[in-house]
Amino acid sequence: MGAAGARARWRRWRRGRPFWGGLAAVLAGAEICALPLAPLKIMLQQGIAGVPSVLMGLVMILMGLSAWFTPQHRTLAGVLTVLGAMAALVMSNLGGFLVGTVLGILGGAMVFAWQPVETRTPPDGGGAPPIGPAAAEASGAPDADGAPPVAPGVPDPAVESRIP
């Protein structure tokens, strides 16, 4: 199981979520947080104005981690990351001297746009059999009312007669 198995698990985990967008969001948040926390002398001169920078950076880091560990919330995480990056542009040293803002906007967009990869069925027709109405159509079995199934692409007269 060694290094090859660990690398395969890592690759599978990374591909199952918006990894690169989350990484960009985490880096953007770290950049925006790090600048106000520079030397203490600068921080004391900045005063309370450094607090929004740190909070926005922490929110962006949290959204990046959320994209990694709960990919089903990627839409919210992506939107909040972009909004945080745009707010940081105004509220915190041009959003980390533009680096944090650009990384945040790109990362949030990548998180928002990410879609899970659909699993493919084997070409030999393997996989789970269809369930429900699709199973009846695939098997050629009659419908619940005893009528034979209609060929794909041909309108079903029973359905069309119910349409007002």
C-alpha positions in Angstrom: 0.0 0.0 0.0 3.0 2.4 0.4 3.6 5.7 -1.3 1.7 4.8 -4.5 -1.5 4.0 -2.5 -1.2 7.2 -0.5 -0.6 9.2 -3.7 -3.7 7.7 -5.3 -5.8 8.5 -2.2 -4.5 12.0 -2.2 -5.3 12.4 -5.9 -8.8 11.0 -5.4 -9.5 13.3 -2.4 -8.1 16.4 -4.3 -10.2 15.7 -7.4 -13.4 15.2 -5.4 -13.5 18.9 -4.3 -12.6 22.4 -5.5 -9.0 22.0 -4.3 -7.2 24.7 -6.3 -9.9 27.3 -5.7 -9.8 26.6 -2.0 -6.0 26.8 -2.0 -6.2 30.2 -3.7 -8.8 31.4 -1.2 -6.7 30.3 1.8 -3.6 32.0 0.3 -5.5 35.2 -0.3 -6.8 35.2 3.2 -3.4 34.6 4.6 -2.0 37.5 2.5 -4.7 39.8 3.7 -4.2 38.7 7.3 -0.5 38.9 7.3 -0.1 42.5 6.2 -1.8 44.1 9.2 0.0 41.8 11.5 3.4 43.0 10.3 5.7 44.6 12.9 4.1 45.7 16.1 5.2 49.3 15.6 3.2 49.5 12.3 0.2 47.7 13.9 0.1 50.2 16.8 0.1 53.1 14.3 -2.6 51.5 12.3 -4.8 51.0 15.4 -8.4 49.6 15.0 -8.2 49.8 11.2 -6.3 46.5 11.2 -9.1 44.5 12.7 -11.3 44.4 9.6 -8.3 43.2 7.6 -7.7 40.3 10.0 -11.3 39.4 10.1 -11.8 39.4 6.3 -8.6 37.3 5.9 -9.9 34.8 8.5 -13.3 34.6 6.7 -11.5 34.0 3.4 -9.4 31.2 5.0 -12.5 29.7 6.5 -14.3 29.7 3.1 -11.3 28.1 1.4 -11.3 25.3 4.1 -15.0 25.0 3.7 -14.6 24.4 0.0 -12.2 21.6 0.8 -14.0 19.8 3.6 -17.6 20.5 2.6 -17.7 20.7 -1.2 -21.5 20.6 -1.2 -21.4 24.2 0.1 -19.0 25.4 -2.7 -21.5 27.9 -4.1 -21.8 29.9 -0.8 -18.1 29.6 -0.2 -17.2 30.9 -3.6 -19.6 33.8 -3.5 -18.5 34.8 0.0 -14.8 34.6 -1.0 -15.3 36.9 -3.9 -17.3 39.4 -1.8 -14.6 39.3 0.9 -11.9 39.9 -1.6 -13.7 42.8 -3.1 -14.4 44.3 0.3 -10.7 43.8 1.3 -9.7 45.9 -1.7 -11.4 48.9 0.0 -10.9 48.1 3.7 -7.4 46.6 4.0 -4.4 48.0 2.2 -5.8 47.5 -1.3 -6.6 43.9 -0.4 -3.1 42.9 0.5 -1.5 45.2 -2.1 -3.8 43.7 -4.8 -2.3 40.2 -4.4 -4.9 39.1 -1.8 -7.8 40.6 -3.8 -6.7 39.0 -7.1 -6.1 35.6 -5.5 -9.4 35.8 -3.6 -11.4 36.7 -6.7 -9.8 33.9 -8.8 -10.1 31.4 -5.9 -13.7 32.2 -5.2 -14.6 32.0 -8.9 -12.9 28.6 -9.2 -14.7 27.3 -6.1 -18.0 28.6 -7.5 -17.5 27.1 -10.9 -16.3 23.7 -9.8 -18.5 20.8 -10.6 -18.1 17.2 -9.3 -17.0 14.7 -11.9 -19.7 12.2 -12.9 -18.8 8.6 -12.5 -18.7 6.7 -15.7 -20.4 3.3 -16.3 -18.2 0.6 -17.8 -18.6 0.3 -21.6 -19.7 -3.4 -21.2 -23.1 -2.1 -19.9 -22.3 -3.0 -16.3 -23.5 -1.0 -13.4 -26.8 -0.8 -11.6 -30.0 -1.7 -13.5 -32.4 1.2 -14.0 -35.1 1.7 -11.4 -38.7 3.0 -11.8 -40.2 4.0 -15.1 -36.8 3.7 -16.8 -36.7 0.1 -15.8 -40.1 -0.7 -17.4 -39.1 1.1 -20.6 -35.8 -0.7 -20.8 -37.3 -4.1 -20.2 -40.2 -3.7 -22.6 -42.7 -4.5 -19.8 -46.2 -3.0 -20.1 -47.1 0.1 -18.1 -49.3 0.1 -15.0 -52.4 0.4 -17.1 -51.4 -2.6 -19.3 -50.4 -0.5 -22.4 -47.2 -1.5 -24.1 -44.3 0.9 -23.8 -43.8 3.6 -26.4 -40.5 3.6 -28.3 -38.0 6.3 -27.3 -38.6 9.6 -29.2 -42.2 8.7 -30.0 -44.8 10.8 -28.1 -47.0 8.8 -25.8 -50.6 9.3 -26.7 -51.8 8.7 -23.1 -49.6 11.5 -21.8 -50.5 13.9 -24.7 -54.2 13.3 -24.0 -53.8 14.6 -20.4 -52.1 17.8 -21.5 -54.7 20.6 -21.5 
